[in-house]
């Protein structure tokens, strides 16, 4: 009987300790959840307040870009027909066919490009013909040619139209044989 009482007492203490342990686990879980919620709220507040600082700088950038707004929509002048230039590379004859469009935002530049197209075509063919064929096969060579043509056309428009305004020279077709 004493053994039964000992067993019952041991079981009773385990049940009492188990209930206390369950309460401890419940309290730890609640504290952990509250801690996670606090961290989430803090992180959200931090990122949103950092976003406000970014939006202030982006508003400043937006105001600056509005101040530097282009004069008008981009206009493209197509120099038709395509340019075909021959190159003597060693014993072989090589050819380059390129379609060029000129981008500007000024109507007077569009009018001047149209009016002076024969002179412009002559200059473009001359400039392309002065290039090395192997150099034009590289991306850097094509970009250098675009810059050279843009600078030349901008200078020609300064002389002929009285204002600069050639923003870009675009190759819409570039075939080498």
C-alpha positions as CSV (number, residue, x, y, z in Angstrom):
1,X,0.0,0.0,0.0
2,X,2.8,2.3,0.8
3,X,4.2,1.5,-2.6
4,X,0.9,2.5,-4.2
5,X,0.9,5.7,-2.3
6,X,4.4,6.4,-3.5
7,X,3.3,5.7,-7.0
8,X,0.3,7.9,-6.7
9,X,2.3,10.7,-5.2
10,X,5.0,10.4,-7.9
11,X,2.3,10.6,-10.5
12,X,0.6,13.5,-8.8
13,X,3.8,15.5,-8.6
14,X,4.5,14.8,-12.3
15,X,1.0,16.0,-13.3
16,X,1.4,19.1,-11.1
17,X,4.9,19.7,-12.6
18,X,3.6,19.0,-16.1
19,X,0.9,21.6,-15.7
20,X,3.5,24.1,-14.5
21,X,5.8,23.2,-17.4
22,X,2.9,23.7,-19.8
23,X,2.2,27.1,-18.4
24,X,5.9,28.0,-18.8
25,X,5.9,26.8,-22.4
26,X,2.7,28.8,-23.1
27,X,4.3,31.9,-21.6
28,X,7.5,31.4,-23.6
29,X,5.5,31.0,-26.8
30,X,3.5,34.2,-26.1
31,X,6.7,36.2,-25.3
32,X,8.3,34.8,-28.5
33,X,5.3,35.8,-30.7
34,X,5.2,39.3,-29.1
35,X,8.9,39.6,-29.8
36,X,8.5,38.6,-33.4
37,X,5.6,41.1,-33.8
38,X,7.7,43.9,-32.3
39,X,10.6,43.1,-34.6
40,X,8.3,43.1,-37.6
41,X,6.7,46.4,-36.7
42,X,10.2,48.0,-36.1
43,X,11.5,46.7,-39.4
44,X,8.4,48.0,-41.2
45,X,8.8,51.4,-39.6
46,X,12.5,51.5,-40.4
47,X,12.0,50.6,-44.1
48,X,9.1,53.0,-44.6
49,X,10.9,55.9,-43.0
50,X,13.9,55.1,-45.2
51,X,11.6,55.1,-48.2
52,X,10.4,58.6,-47.2
53,X,14.0,59.8,-47.3
54,X,14.4,58.2,-50.7
55,X,11.2,59.7,-52.0
56,X,12.4,63.2,-50.9
57,X,15.6,62.7,-52.9
58,X,13.6,61.2,-55.8
59,X,11.3,64.3,-55.7
60,X,14.4,66.5,-55.9
61,X,15.7,64.5,-58.9
62,X,12.2,64.6,-60.5
63,X,12.2,68.4,-60.1
64,X,15.6,68.6,-61.7
65,X,14.6,66.4,-64.6
66,X,11.5,68.6,-65.2
67,X,13.8,71.6,-65.3
68,X,15.9,69.9,-68.0
69,X,12.9,68.6,-70.0
70,X,13.7,68.3,-73.7
71,X,12.4,70.9,-76.1
72,X,10.0,68.5,-77.8
73,X,9.5,65.0,-79.0
74,X,12.3,63.2,-80.7
75,X,12.2,63.3,-84.5
76,X,14.0,60.9,-86.7
77,X,15.3,61.8,-90.2
78,X,15.9,58.8,-92.3
79,X,18.8,59.2,-94.8
80,X,17.5,57.2,-97.8
81,X,18.7,55.2,-99.7
82,X,21.1,53.1,-97.6
83,X,24.8,53.9,-97.8
84,X,27.0,51.4,-99.6
85,X,30.7,51.9,-99.2
86,X,33.4,49.7,-100.6
87,X,36.7,48.8,-98.9
88,X,39.9,47.3,-100.4
89,X,41.1,44.8,-97.8
90,X,44.2,43.1,-99.1
91,X,43.4,41.5,-102.5
92,X,39.6,41.4,-101.8
93,X,36.9,44.0,-102.3
94,X,34.7,44.4,-99.2
95,X,31.4,46.2,-98.8
96,X,29.5,47.9,-96.0
97,X,25.8,48.7,-96.3
98,X,24.4,50.9,-93.5
99,X,21.0,52.5,-92.9
100,X,21.3,55.7,-90.9
101,X,18.7,57.7,-89.0
102,X,19.5,61.0,-87.3
103,X,17.7,61.9,-84.1
104,X,16.9,65.5,-83.1
105,X,14.3,67.5,-81.2
106,X,14.4,70.7,-83.3
107,X,12.3,71.2,-86.3
108,X,14.9,73.6,-87.9
109,X,17.5,70.7,-87.8
110,X,15.0,68.4,-89.5
111,X,14.4,71.0,-92.2
112,X,18.2,71.6,-92.6
113,X,18.9,67.9,-92.8
114,X,16.3,67.5,-95.6
115,X,17.5,70.6,-97.4
116,X,21.2,69.7,-97.3
117,X,20.9,66.0,-97.8
118,X,23.2,65.7,-100.8
119,X,26.0,67.4,-98.8
120,X,25.3,65.2,-95.8
121,X,25.3,62.0,-97.8
122,X,28.6,63.0,-99.4
123,X,30.2,63.7,-96.0
124,X,28.8,60.4,-94.5
125,X,30.2,58.4,-97.3
126,X,33.6,60.1,-97.1
127,X,33.8,59.6,-93.3
128,X,32.8,55.9,-93.5
129,X,35.3,55.3,-96.3
130,X,38.1,56.7,-94.2
131,X,37.5,54.0,-91.5
132,X,39.4,50.7,-91.3
133,X,37.2,47.8,-92.3
134,X,38.5,45.5,-89.5
135,X,37.9,48.3,-86.9
136,X,34.2,48.6,-88.1
137,X,33.8,44.8,-87.4
138,X,34.0,45.6,-83.6
139,X,31.4,47.1,-81.4
140,X,33.8,49.8,-80.3
141,X,34.6,50.7,-83.9
142,X,30.9,51.1,-84.7
143,X,30.3,53.3,-81.6
144,X,33.3,55.4,-82.6
145,X,31.9,55.8,-86.1
146,X,28.5,56.9,-84.7
147,X,30.2,59.5,-82.5
148,X,32.3,60.8,-85.3
149,X,29.2,61.1,-87.6
150,X,27.2,62.8,-84.8
151,X,30.0,65.4,-84.2
152,X,30.3,66.1,-88.0
153,X,26.6,66.4,-88.5
154,X,26.2,68.6,-85.5
155,X,28.9,70.9,-86.8
156,X,27.4,71.0,-90.3
157,X,24.0,71.9,-88.8
158,X,25.7,74.6,-86.8
159,X,27.0,76.1,-90.0
160,X,23.9,75.6,-92.1
161,X,21.0,76.0,-89.7
162,X,22.7,78.2,-87.1
163,X,22.0,75.8,-84.2
164,X,23.3,72.5,-82.9
165,X,20.7,69.8,-82.3
166,X,21.8,66.4,-83.6
167,X,21.4,64.2,-80.6
168,X,22.2,60.8,-82.1
169,X,23.2,59.0,-85.2
170,X,21.5,55.6,-85.3
171,X,22.5,52.6,-87.4
172,X,19.2,50.8,-88.2
173,X,21.0,48.3,-90.5
174,X,24.7,47.5,-90.6
175,X,25.8,44.7,-93.0
176,X,29.4,44.0,-93.8
177,X,30.6,41.6,-96.5
